[in-house]
Amino acid sequence: MVKLDLHGMRYEDARRTVDKLANTYWKWGPEDEADIITGHSPTMREMVVEILEEYSIEYSIGGPLGVDDSFIRI
């Protein structure tokens, strides 16, 4: 499983990094998973969700139970 830690990263850098991951994800296929660690920043989380939706990538916030909102699983 790939883990991408955006916690503490500037928004501009995080946007480029998630965009690159989303492009790579298209090559993996939906059977592979990755965790994108956003920390507890609603702005960071919203930015990541926006990018994932642009690429039509399915995601869940906080894993299967949704109790930990500090990461997004794709």
Rosetta constraint file for C-alpha pairs under 8 A:
AtomPair CA 1 CA 32 HARMONIC 7.14 0.50
AtomPair CA 1 CA 33 HARMONIC 5.61 0.50
AtomPair CA 1 CA 34 HARMONIC 5.40 0.50
AtomPair CA 1 CA 35 HARMONIC 7.53 0.50
AtomPair CA 2 CA 33 HARMONIC 6.79 0.50
AtomPair CA 2 CA 34 HARMONIC 4.50 0.50
AtomPair CA 2 CA 35 HARMONIC 6.31 0.50
AtomPair CA 3 CA 34 HARMONIC 5.64 0.50
AtomPair CA 3 CA 35 HARMONIC 4.80 0.50
AtomPair CA 3 CA 36 HARMONIC 5.96 0.50
AtomPair CA 3 CA 37 HARMONIC 7.32 0.50
AtomPair CA 4 CA 34 HARMONIC 7.50 0.50
AtomPair CA 4 CA 35 HARMONIC 6.18 0.50
AtomPair CA 4 CA 36 HARMONIC 4.75 0.50
AtomPair CA 4 CA 37 HARMONIC 6.01 0.50
AtomPair CA 5 CA 36 HARMONIC 6.00 0.50
AtomPair CA 5 CA 37 HARMONIC 4.66 0.50
AtomPair CA 5 CA 38 HARMONIC 6.77 0.50
AtomPair CA 6 CA 14 HARMONIC 6.03 0.50
AtomPair CA 6 CA 36 HARMONIC 7.08 0.50
AtomPair CA 6 CA 37 HARMONIC 5.66 0.50
AtomPair CA 6 CA 38 HARMONIC 5.32 0.50
AtomPair CA 6 CA 39 HARMONIC 7.52 0.50
AtomPair CA 7 CA 37 HARMONIC 6.36 0.50
AtomPair CA 7 CA 38 HARMONIC 5.22 0.50
AtomPair CA 7 CA 39 HARMONIC 5.20 0.50
AtomPair CA 9 CA 13 HARMONIC 6.58 0.50
AtomPair CA 9 CA 14 HARMONIC 6.02 0.50
AtomPair CA 10 CA 14 HARMONIC 6.07 0.50
AtomPair CA 11 CA 15 HARMONIC 6.00 0.50
AtomPair CA 11 CA 44 HARMONIC 7.02 0.50
AtomPair CA 12 CA 16 HARMONIC 6.52 0.50
AtomPair CA 13 CA 17 HARMONIC 6.19 0.50
AtomPair CA 14 CA 18 HARMONIC 6.08 0.50
AtomPair CA 15 CA 19 HARMONIC 6.07 0.50
AtomPair CA 15 CA 47 HARMONIC 7.29 0.50
AtomPair CA 15 CA 48 HARMONIC 7.33 0.50
AtomPair CA 15 CA 51 HARMONIC 7.94 0.50
AtomPair CA 16 CA 20 HARMONIC 6.17 0.50
AtomPair CA 17 CA 21 HARMONIC 6.25 0.50
AtomPair CA 18 CA 22 HARMONIC 6.02 0.50
AtomPair CA 18 CA 48 HARMONIC 6.83 0.50
AtomPair CA 18 CA 51 HARMONIC 7.33 0.50
AtomPair CA 19 CA 23 HARMONIC 6.30 0.50
AtomPair CA 19 CA 51 HARMONIC 6.76 0.50
AtomPair CA 20 CA 24 HARMONIC 6.28 0.50
AtomPair CA 21 CA 25 HARMONIC 5.98 0.50
AtomPair CA 22 CA 26 HARMONIC 6.63 0.50
AtomPair CA 22 CA 51 HARMONIC 7.88 0.50
AtomPair CA 22 CA 52 HARMONIC 6.90 0.50
AtomPair CA 22 CA 55 HARMONIC 6.96 0.50
AtomPair CA 22 CA 57 HARMONIC 7.87 0.50
AtomPair CA 23 CA 27 HARMONIC 7.32 0.50
AtomPair CA 24 CA 28 HARMONIC 6.70 0.50
AtomPair CA 25 CA 29 HARMONIC 6.27 0.50
AtomPair CA 25 CA 30 HARMONIC 7.68 0.50
AtomPair CA 26 CA 30 HARMONIC 7.92 0.50
AtomPair CA 28 CA 32 HARMONIC 6.40 0.50
AtomPair CA 33 CA 73 HARMONIC 6.84 0.50
AtomPair CA 33 CA 74 HARMONIC 5.40 0.50
AtomPair CA 34 CA 73 HARMONIC 5.70 0.50
AtomPair CA 34 CA 74 HARMONIC 5.31 0.50
AtomPair CA 35 CA 71 HARMONIC 6.35 0.50
AtomPair CA 35 CA 72 HARMONIC 5.65 0.50
AtomPair CA 35 CA 73 HARMONIC 4.50 0.50
AtomPair CA 35 CA 74 HARMONIC 6.44 0.50
AtomPair CA 36 CA 71 HARMONIC 5.37 0.50
AtomPair CA 36 CA 72 HARMONIC 5.09 0.50
AtomPair CA 36 CA 73 HARMONIC 6.29 0.50
AtomPair CA 36 CA 74 HARMONIC 7.90 0.50
AtomPair CA 37 CA 70 HARMONIC 5.99 0.50
AtomPair CA 37 CA 71 HARMONIC 4.18 0.50
AtomPair CA 37 CA 72 HARMONIC 6.46 0.50
AtomPair CA 38 CA 44 HARMONIC 6.01 0.50
AtomPair CA 38 CA 45 HARMONIC 5.88 0.50
AtomPair CA 38 CA 70 HARMONIC 5.38 0.50
AtomPair CA 38 CA 71 HARMONIC 5.29 0.50
AtomPair CA 38 CA 72 HARMONIC 7.39 0.50
AtomPair CA 39 CA 44 HARMONIC 7.98 0.50
AtomPair CA 39 CA 69 HARMONIC 7.73 0.50
AtomPair CA 39 CA 70 HARMONIC 4.36 0.50
AtomPair CA 39 CA 71 HARMONIC 6.64 0.50
AtomPair CA 40 CA 45 HARMONIC 7.85 0.50
AtomPair CA 40 CA 69 HARMONIC 6.66 0.50
AtomPair CA 40 CA 70 HARMONIC 5.05 0.50
AtomPair CA 41 CA 45 HARMONIC 6.25 0.50
AtomPair CA 41 CA 70 HARMONIC 7.87 0.50
AtomPair CA 42 CA 46 HARMONIC 6.02 0.50
AtomPair CA 43 CA 47 HARMONIC 6.17 0.50
AtomPair CA 44 CA 48 HARMONIC 6.28 0.50
AtomPair CA 45 CA 49 HARMONIC 6.20 0.50
AtomPair CA 45 CA 71 HARMONIC 7.98 0.50
AtomPair CA 45 CA 72 HARMONIC 7.85 0.50
AtomPair CA 46 CA 50 HARMONIC 6.07 0.50
AtomPair CA 47 CA 51 HARMONIC 6.42 0.50
AtomPair CA 48 CA 52 HARMONIC 6.21 0.50
AtomPair CA 49 CA 53 HARMONIC 6.05 0.50
AtomPair CA 50 CA 54 HARMONIC 6.26 0.50
AtomPair CA 51 CA 55 HARMONIC 6.55 0.50
AtomPair CA 52 CA 56 HARMONIC 6.08 0.50
AtomPair CA 52 CA 57 HARMONIC 5.17 0.50
AtomPair CA 52 CA 58 HARMONIC 7.35 0.50
AtomPair CA 52 CA 59 HARMONIC 7.61 0.50
AtomPair CA 53 CA 57 HARMONIC 5.96 0.50
AtomPair CA 53 CA 58 HARMONIC 7.67 0.50
AtomPair CA 57 CA 74 HARMONIC 7.07 0.50
AtomPair CA 58 CA 74 HARMONIC 6.03 0.50
AtomPair CA 59 CA 72 HARMONIC 6.59 0.50
AtomPair CA 59 CA 73 HARMONIC 5.47 0.50
AtomPair CA 59 CA 74 HARMONIC 4.42 0.50
AtomPair CA 60 CA 64 HARMONIC 7.13 0.50
AtomPair CA 60 CA 66 HARMONIC 7.47 0.50
AtomPair CA 60 CA 72 HARMONIC 5.71 0.50
AtomPair CA 60 CA 73 HARMONIC 5.31 0.50
AtomPair CA 60 CA 74 HARMONIC 6.65 0.50
AtomPair CA 61 CA 66 HARMONIC 5.86 0.50
AtomPair CA 61 CA 68 HARMONIC 7.59 0.50
AtomPair CA 61 CA 69 HARMONIC 5.82 0.50
AtomPair CA 61 CA 70 HARMONIC 7.89 0.50
AtomPair CA 61 CA 71 HARMONIC 6.20 0.50
AtomPair CA 61 CA 72 HARMONIC 4.46 0.50
AtomPair CA 61 CA 73 HARMONIC 6.34 0.50
AtomPair CA 62 CA 66 HARMONIC 4.26 0.50
AtomPair CA 62 CA 67 HARMONIC 5.71 0.50
AtomPair CA 62 CA 68 HARMONIC 4.43 0.50
AtomPair CA 62 CA 69 HARMONIC 4.61 0.50
AtomPair CA 62 CA 70 HARMONIC 6.52 0.50
AtomPair CA 62 CA 71 HARMONIC 5.45 0.50
AtomPair CA 62 CA 72 HARMONIC 5.72 0.50
AtomPair CA 62 CA 73 HARMONIC 7.03 0.50
AtomPair CA 63 CA 67 HARMONIC 7.51 0.50
AtomPair CA 63 CA 68 HARMONIC 7.27 0.50
AtomPair CA 63 CA 71 HARMONIC 7.74 0.50
AtomPair CA 63 CA 72 HARMONIC 6.97 0.50
AtomPair CA 63 CA 73 HARMONIC 6.05 0.50
